[in-house]
Amino acid sequence: MADVTIRNLSKEAHRALKVRAAQHNRSAEAEMRAILEAAVRPEGRPRLGTALSEMSRKIGLTNADVEALEHGRAARAAEPMRFE
């Protein structure tokens, strides 16, 4: 895990952080972690894997389709691009 140092935090902000931590039965450090996690990784954020899975389900893509694509790719070598 990475370490983070916060400099020049006002006394008021530090006091408010301690109060908030006490309300959540956490240390000030644990409260800061929770605040940062919620800010940068919100609950409703889109997730790429989930989005791709939902898209493939909507268009009716099956495992057999994916296997056919993989088989076709492995069966022949890639052709180099020509710029003529």
Rosetta silent file (secondary structure, phi, psi, omega in degrees, C-alpha in Angstrom):
SEQUENCE: MADVTIRNLSKEAHRALKVRAAQHNRSAEAEMRAILEAAVRPEGRPRLGTALSEMSRKIGLTNADVEALEHGRAARAAEPMRFE
SCORE:     score description
SCORE:     0.000 S_00000001
   1 L     0.000  150.323  179.120    0.000    0.000    0.000 S_00000001
   2 L   -86.468  152.412  174.475    1.072    3.555   -0.639 S_00000001
   3 L  -102.753  144.257  178.876    1.605    6.151    2.070 S_00000001
   4 L  -129.322  135.476  175.310    0.146    9.634    1.761 S_00000001
   5 L  -114.533  131.682  178.485    1.126   12.730    3.720 S_00000001
   6 L  -111.175  115.308 -179.387   -1.246   15.679    3.930 S_00000001
   7 L  -100.122  156.099  173.510    0.485   18.947    4.736 S_00000001
   8 L    59.260   33.944  174.476   -0.989   22.277    5.794 S_00000001
   9 L   -76.656  129.566 -177.980   -4.353   20.881    6.879 S_00000001
  10 L   -64.585  155.612  178.170   -6.135   23.547    8.882 S_00000001
  11 H   -61.727  -36.500 -179.803   -6.826   22.948   12.563 S_00000001
  12 H   -64.945  -43.423  179.241  -10.532   23.263   11.854 S_00000001
  13 H   -65.578  -40.463  179.196  -10.433   20.595    9.159 S_00000001
  14 H   -64.186  -42.221  178.621   -8.383   18.289   11.391 S_00000001
  15 H   -63.521  -44.703  179.811  -10.828   18.793   14.254 S_00000001
  16 H   -63.471  -36.501  177.837  -13.806   18.128   11.953 S_00000001
  17 H   -63.889  -43.398  179.376  -12.091   15.005   10.669 S_00000001
  18 H   -64.136  -39.314  178.172  -11.622   13.705   14.208 S_00000001
  19 H   -64.458  -46.435  179.229  -15.289   14.396   15.017 S_00000001
  20 H   -61.452  -41.170  178.374  -16.410   12.623   11.857 S_00000001
  21 H   -62.214  -42.917  179.412  -14.130    9.671   12.631 S_00000001
  22 H   -63.022  -37.810  178.605  -15.564    9.416   16.149 S_00000001
  23 H   -63.462  -30.176 -179.718  -19.113    9.422   14.708 S_00000001
  24 L   -99.455    9.020 -179.926  -18.156    6.431   12.537 S_00000001
  25 L    55.676   45.170  178.805  -16.213    4.690   15.348 S_00000001
  26 L  -130.985  165.207  171.534  -12.964    4.901   13.389 S_00000001
  27 L   -75.726  164.384  177.363   -9.560    6.430   13.794 S_00000001
  28 H   -61.338  -38.234  179.294   -8.809    9.661   11.950 S_00000001
  29 H   -64.493  -44.408  178.602   -6.535    7.686    9.615 S_00000001
  30 H   -64.758  -36.060  178.240   -9.258    5.134    8.857 S_00000001
  31 H   -65.746  -41.776  177.728  -11.719    7.965    8.252 S_00000001
  32 H   -61.807  -41.246  178.085   -9.345    9.606    5.770 S_00000001
  33 H   -61.322  -44.439 -179.200   -8.989    6.291    3.930 S_00000001
  34 H   -63.140  -41.594  179.681  -12.770    5.921    3.761 S_00000001
  35 H   -63.468  -46.546 -179.371  -13.208    9.483    2.478 S_00000001
  36 H   -65.086  -43.428  178.472  -10.549    9.044   -0.209 S_00000001
  37 H   -59.224  -45.171 -179.136  -11.891    5.635   -1.307 S_00000001
  38 H   -65.505  -33.851 -178.168  -15.427    7.041   -1.627 S_00000001
  39 H   -73.049  -40.593 -174.076  -14.156   10.045   -3.582 S_00000001
  40 H   -98.179  -15.440  178.918  -12.065    8.180   -6.137 S_00000001
  41 L  -133.771   67.829 -177.570  -14.010    4.904   -6.325 S_00000001
  42 L   -64.449  154.904 -177.238  -17.717    5.757   -6.022 S_00000001
  43 L   -57.234  -44.397 -173.639  -20.265    2.952   -5.758 S_00000001
  44 L   -88.568   16.671 -176.402  -22.078    3.680   -9.025 S_00000001
  45 L   -68.789  145.610  178.634  -18.993    4.010  -11.205 S_00000001
  46 L   -70.329  140.592  178.467  -19.096    2.185  -14.531 S_00000001
  47 L  -115.790  129.965 -173.163  -16.993   -0.946  -14.701 S_00000001
  48 H   -59.548  -48.865 -178.517  -15.568   -1.975  -18.060 S_00000001
  49 H   -59.924  -43.465  179.248  -16.008   -5.738  -17.623 S_00000001
  50 H   -64.947  -42.433  179.962  -19.599   -5.382  -16.487 S_00000001
  51 H   -62.871  -44.593  179.166  -20.396   -2.989  -19.341 S_00000001
  52 H   -64.224  -40.092  179.239  -18.900   -5.341  -21.951 S_00000001
  53 H   -63.002  -44.063  179.271  -20.738   -8.318  -20.489 S_00000001
  54 H   -64.580  -40.745  178.950  -24.072   -6.466  -20.593 S_00000001
  55 H   -63.065  -44.296 -178.382  -23.460   -5.308  -24.180 S_00000001
  56 H   -66.722  -35.171  177.631  -22.644   -8.818  -25.370 S_00000001
  57 H   -65.341  -39.856 -178.999  -25.726  -10.199  -23.623 S_00000001
  58 H   -64.428  -36.885 -178.619  -27.930   -7.567  -25.313 S_00000001
  59 H   -89.554   -1.613  175.288  -26.710   -8.471  -28.805 S_00000001
  60 L    85.224   20.120  178.508  -26.949  -12.197  -28.094 S_00000001
  61 L   -68.872  133.552 -179.303  -23.230  -13.036  -28.121 S_00000001
  62 L  -116.156  170.785  176.043  -22.598  -16.520  -26.730 S_00000001
  63 H   -61.080  -35.146  178.575  -19.538  -18.426  -25.563 S_00000001
  64 H   -62.760  -37.816  177.357  -19.689  -20.382  -28.836 S_00000001
  65 H   -63.185  -45.130  179.981  -19.364  -17.100  -30.762 S_00000001
  66 H   -63.629  -43.493  179.091  -16.296  -16.098  -28.760 S_00000001
  67 H   -62.293  -39.017  178.406  -14.741  -19.544  -29.230 S_00000001
  68 H   -64.463  -40.475  177.403  -15.334  -19.325  -32.997 S_00000001
  69 H   -63.402  -44.274  179.655  -13.606  -15.938  -33.106 S_00000001
  70 H   -65.229  -39.739  179.804  -10.639  -17.278  -31.144 S_00000001
  71 H   -65.176  -43.324  179.333  -10.419  -20.371  -33.348 S_00000001
  72 H   -64.199  -35.782  179.776  -10.472  -18.292  -36.541 S_00000001
  73 H   -69.547  -39.325 -177.312   -7.745  -16.026  -35.221 S_00000001
  74 H   -76.290  -22.146 -173.643   -5.457  -18.933  -34.303 S_00000001
  75 H   -76.710  -25.954 -177.921   -6.009  -20.777  -37.608 S_00000001
  76 L  -133.548  148.239  179.886   -4.391  -18.231  -39.910 S_00000001
  77 L   -75.695  152.432  178.322   -1.456  -15.887  -39.646 S_00000001
  78 L   -69.438  142.621  176.598   -1.996  -12.146  -39.717 S_00000001
  79 L   -89.888  134.426  177.512   -1.467  -10.412  -43.046 S_00000001
  80 L   -69.907  150.486  178.538    0.923   -7.455  -43.011 S_00000001
  81 L   -74.318  146.240  177.202   -0.509   -4.071  -43.985 S_00000001
  82 L  -118.888  135.416 -178.630    0.359   -2.695  -47.405 S_00000001
  83 L  -113.699   39.598 -178.115    0.604    1.015  -48.057 S_00000001
  84 L   -98.586    0.000    0.000    0.776    0.939  -51.855 S_00000001
